[in-house]
Amino acid sequence: MYATNYHRAASVADAVRLQSASDEAKYVSGGMTLIPTMKQRLAAPSDLVDLRHIAEMKGISVNGSRVRIGAATTHYEVSTSTELKVVCRAISHLAAHIGDPHVRHMGTIGGSIANNDPAADYPSAMLALGATIITNIREIPAEEFFTGLFETALEAGEIVVAVTFDAPAKAGYSKFPNPASRYAMAGVFVAKTGDGTVRVAVTGAGSNGVFRHAGLEAALAANWSVDSAAGVDVDASDLLSDLHGSAEYRANLVKVMAKRAVAAA
C-alpha cells in the first residue's frame, strides 16, 4: 500500500471538511472494497476519511411503516435487527448472506450502495423497495441513484448518510452466490406494496449493473405466485457473460432466483 493519512470524522460536516481539504482524499466506511484496492496499488488516496464512527449515520429506526437505516450501519446489524425482521425480513435475510462474518461486521450499507458493485446485494433491495438515498445535500430515488457499473449519482464529496423506504406488504430475496467471493452471480429481490405495486430488481447478472425486470414485474402484478415467475422469459442479450457463467446461464439463474424469492416472500 502507498502511504496515506487517516482521519476519523466526528460528524458529517467534519467528514466533508476533511475530504475537501485534499483533491486526493477518499471516504472509507467498512473498507471492504477500497482497502483491498489500495493493497493491490490500484488506488492511492492521499487521505482516508473514516465515516464508520459518525453517530448520526448509524442505527435503524422503524416509525410505523417507514424504515430508516443509517449508512454506517453494518450488514450484521441489519441482519440481526428485530425491528427490521418484523417489517421487512427480506432485507435482513439479504444482509445475513453477504460475504463472511468479518465482512458482515465491518461492511456497511452505505459503503455497499455508494460503491455499486454490479454483483452487490443491497442495490437490488434499494430498487425493489423503492428506497430513497439520503445524502448530506439531497434525497435521491434509488431509480436515479444507480447509474451503471460502479457508478452512482453521487457528486464529488457527497456522502450517503441514510436510506429510507416504506415497509412492503411482501418481499423476498434469493441469490446464487459465487462459491469463493459469495457475491451474487444472480440475485433477485421481489417486493409488493400494499396497493399492489410490484418491483423486481436483479443484481449480479446485468451487463450494466443492477436493473429492474419489467417482465417479472408484470407477471407477478397479475398473479403473485411461483408459477407466474416461472412462466417469464428472461432475455440473455443484456446479461453478463464471464468465466463464472454465460449470459444464458445467468438468464436461467434469474428465473430460478425469482421463483425462490417469491416463495420466500
N, C-alpha and C positions, 0 to 999 in steps of 0.2 A: 504493500500500500504506500501511497505517497503521503507526505506529511500533511496534516490538516489540523485546524483549530476547532476544538469542541466547545459549544456553548449550550447551557441548559436554560431554556427560556422559562420565565416565571409566569408569563401571560401571553395572550395572542398579540397584544400590542408590542410586548418585548420581543417576541419572535420576529415580527415584521421589521422592527428596528434593527435587530441583529442581522437579519438576512439582507436588508437593503444596504448595509454598510460595506458589502463586498459584491462585486459582479459575479464572483465565482462561488458564492455561498449556496448551500442547498439545505432544505428542510429534511429532517430524518425523524421518523416516528418509530415503528418497530425495527426498521433497517433490514428487513428480510430480503429486499431486492438491492438497495443501494450499497450496503456493506459488502456483499459478495461481488458486486460490480466493481467496487473500489479495489478489492483484493485481487481481482483479475486485471487491474490497471486499465479498465475501460472507462473509468470516471475518476476525476481528481479534483473534487471541490476544495477550495481554499479553506472553507469553514463549514462545519456542520451545526445546524441549529436544531436541537432536540426538542420535540413537541410532546413527548410522552408524559411529562410531569406537569402539564398545564391543567389545573383543576377544572377550568371552565370547558375543557374539551373532553372530559371523562364522564362516564356514567350513563345509565339507562333510565328513562322515565316513561311511564305509560299513564296518560291522562285520558280516561275514557277509552276511545278507540285510537287516539293519537299517540304515536310512538316516536320518541326521540332518542337517538343513540349518539353519544359524543364520539368525535372522530378518533380520540386517543383510547377508546375502549378496546380492549384486546379481544381476539377471537374466543379465548377461553371464557371471558366474562359474558360474551354474547351467548356462548353455548350453554352456560350454566345458569342464566338468568331465569328465575322463576316467573317474574313478570312477563318476560317475552314468551316463555313457553305457553302461557295462558292465552295470549292474544295472537301469536304467530310462531308456532312451534317449528315451522319450516325453516325460518332463518336461524334458529338455534341449532337445528339439525345440520344445516349448511356449515355453520361455524365449527361444529364439533368434528367435521371431517376435512378441515383444512390442514394440510401438512402433517406434522407430528406434534407431540406435546410442547417441544421447545418453540416451534413456530407459533402455536396457538397461545402460548403465554407471552410472547414478545410482539407478534404481529398485531396490527390494529386495523379496524375497518376503514378509517380514513386513509391510511397508507395504502391499503389494497385498492380502493377505488381511485385514488389520485394517480397511482401507477398504471392502472387499467391494463394489466397483463391480459392478453387475449384468452388465456385459459384460467383466469382467476374466477372464484366463485361469486363474490359479492356483487360484481356488476350485473349479473343476471337477476339477482334478488332486487336490486335497485330499479331495474327496468320493469320487472314483473309487478312489483308492488307500487309502481307509480310514485316512487320516492322523490323527495326534493333534497338536493345537496346544498347545505348552508355553508357559505364561506365567510370570511371576515368582512366582505364587502357586499355580498348579494346572495340571492337564492336562485338556484339553477335546477330546473326539472331534469330528472335523470335522462329523459329523452334527448335533451340538448347537451348533457354533460359529457357523455361518451362519444367521441368523435372519430375514433379509429384506433389502430394498433398502438398501444402505449400512448395514446393521445386523448386529451380531455379539453374542456372549455376553460380550464384554469388559466389565468393570466400570470405573468411573471410576478412572483412574490405573494400570490394569493394562496390562502390556506383553507382547506376544508376543516370546519370546526364541528359539524354535526350532520346527521342525516335524519329526515323525518318522513313518516308515511302513516297512512291510516291502516289499521289492522284489517286484513282481508277476512271475508267470510270463510274462504277455503284457500289453502296454499300447500304446495308440496315441492320438494326439490330432490332430484336424483342425478348423480353423475357417475360416469365411468372413469375412474382415476388412472392416470399413468402409474404403474406399479412402483416406479422409482421416485418420482417427484410428488406424486399424488395431486398434481394439477389435473384439471378436467380435460380428458380427450373429447368428451362431450358432456355437458351438464345442462339440465333443463329445469327451470323454475316456473311453475304454473301458479296463477293466483286468480281468484274470483271474488269480486266485491259484492257487497250486499245488494246492489242494484243490477247484478248480473253481468257486469263488465268483466271480460276475461283477458288477461295478458299472459303471454308465454314468451319467455326470454331464454335464449340459447347461448351458452359460453363454451369455449374450448374447440368449437367446430368451425366458426366463421372465418373466412379469409381476411375479413376486415374487423375482426373482434366480435364483441357481444352484439346480439341483434334479437329483435322480436320476430316471431314466426306467425305470419298472418293466417296461413292455412290451419295451423293448430288452434289459433285463437277462434277462428270462425267455427270450426268443428266443435270445440268444447263449449262455445257460447250457445250453440244449438242443442248440444247434448253432452253434458258433463259426465263422461264415462271413459273407462279404459278402452272400450271397443271403438269409441269415436276417435280417440287419438290414434288408435291402430290403423284406422282407415285413411289417414292422411299421407299423401305422398310427399316426401322430403327431397327437394331438388339438390343434387350434389354439385351443381355447376359453380356455386359461390362458396363452397366449403373448402376448408383447409386440407391439403394433402402433404404429408411429410413422411419421415421414416417411421413414425409411430402408427400411421394408418392412412389409407387413401381417402379421398373425398367421399367415395361411395360407401366405404366402411363407416365413416363418420355420419353419413346420412342415415344409415341403419341405426347407429347408436342414438341419434337424436330421437328417432321414433321410439326406440326401446326405453330411453330415459324419460321421455314424455309420458309413456304408459305407466312407468313406475312412479313418477311424480304425482300423476292423477290418483293412482292407487293410494299413495301415501297421504294425499290430501283428504 
